[in-house]
Amino acid sequence: MIRIDSIWLATEPMDMRAGTETALAKVVAVFGAAKPHNAYLFANRRANRMKVLVHDGFGIWLAARRLNQGKFHWPGIRHGSEVELDTEQLQALVLGLPWQRAGSGGSITLL
């Protein structure tokens, strides 16, 4: 099991052809450093693909997810901005649900 203490979402899109080294460079450029036990999420411009880079304290993990229909509920592009998510919000995000409305316990609320 990979321990993740903090989950960070970048608002600027990333080229999904990026490999581990390019994704790590993007994390450093956006977040300042890849900190141990942190996950960093990036989407492409269309927000139908996502890459997650995790620093587990020893090395780097890079995972990808693609939605066959629809798109991820990604915040608008704000240069230099990042958003911290909790685990319930991450679970909603990877399923393509509106994670901004996820409350405690994983329930979806209305705005």
Secondary structure, DSSP 8 states (H G I E B T S, - for coil): ----SEEEEESS---TT--HHHHHHHHHHHHSS--TTEEEEEE-TTSSEEEEEEE-SSSEEEEEEE-SSS--------TT-EEEE-HHHHHHHHTTS-GGGB-GGG-B---
